[in-house]
Amino acid sequence: MDIHPQDGVKPISDFRKDSARVLKQLRDRHEPILLTQRGRSVAVLMDLETFERLEYAAGLRAAHRRGVADLDAGRSRPHAAVAQSILGRLRA
């Protein structure tokens, strides 16, 4: 996800003056906006949909890391054994 220097970087004073326009830009473009204060980066704004996609992707990456760690630690069972166990419980 890139922040475009031409309209993706805004002084916080511009955001204060015209926040409705900045929020519309976020919704329309689905690209983050970097807010600056005294020439320094202070915050990143993004639309809710983009944020939720990033959160979902981060959750998938975390689950993958846990799965790999479980495999590396020997905490796994073959699919056939799991299926047989589940079927046995359903029949009981």
C-alpha positions in Angstrom: 0.0 0.0 0.0 1.7 3.2 -1.2 1.1 6.8 -0.1 1.2 9.1 -3.1 3.2 12.3 -2.4 1.0 14.5 -4.6 -2.2 14.0 -2.7 -1.4 11.3 -0.1 0.5 13.6 2.2 -1.4 16.4 3.9 -0.6 18.9 6.7 -2.8 18.3 9.7 -3.9 22.0 9.3 -5.4 21.1 5.9 -7.2 18.2 7.4 -8.7 20.4 10.1 -9.9 23.0 7.6 -11.5 20.5 5.1 -11.9 17.1 6.8 -15.1 16.3 4.9 -13.1 16.5 1.6 -10.3 14.4 3.0 -12.7 11.7 4.2 -14.4 11.6 0.9 -11.0 11.1 -0.8 -10.3 8.2 1.6 -13.6 6.6 0.8 -13.3 7.1 -3.0 -9.7 6.1 -3.5 -9.1 3.5 -0.7 -5.6 4.9 -0.3 -4.1 6.0 3.0 -3.3 9.6 3.7 -0.2 10.6 5.7 -0.8 13.6 8.0 2.1 15.8 8.9 2.7 18.3 11.6 5.6 20.8 11.3 6.8 18.8 8.4 7.0 15.5 10.3 4.8 12.5 9.8 2.3 12.1 12.7 -0.5 9.8 11.6 -1.9 7.7 8.8 -5.6 7.9 7.9 -7.3 5.1 6.0 -10.9 4.2 5.2 -12.6 1.5 7.3 -12.8 -1.1 4.5 -9.0 -0.9 3.9 -8.4 -1.1 7.6 -10.6 -4.1 8.0 -8.9 -5.9 5.1 -5.5 -5.2 6.7 -6.7 -6.5 10.0 -8.0 -9.7 8.4 -4.8 -10.3 6.5 -2.8 -9.7 9.7 -5.0 -12.3 11.5 -4.4 -14.8 8.7 -0.6 -14.3 8.9 -0.7 -14.8 12.7 -2.7 -18.0 12.3 -0.3 -19.3 9.7 2.7 -18.5 12.0 1.0 -20.4 14.9 0.3 -23.4 12.5 3.9 -23.5 11.4 5.1 -23.3 15.0 2.7 -26.2 15.9 4.1 -28.3 13.0 7.7 -27.5 13.9 6.9 -28.5 17.6 5.3 -31.8 16.5 1.8 -30.7 17.6 -0.1 -32.1 14.6 -2.0 -35.2 13.6 -2.7 -36.7 10.2 -6.0 -35.8 8.6 -7.2 -39.4 8.6 -6.7 -39.7 12.3 -8.6 -36.4 13.0 -11.5 -37.4 10.7 -11.7 -40.9 12.3 -11.9 -39.3 15.8 -14.6 -36.9 14.7 -16.7 -39.6 13.0 -16.3 -41.8 16.1 -17.7 -39.0 18.3 -20.6 -38.3 16.0 -21.6 -42.0 16.0 -21.4 -42.3 19.8 
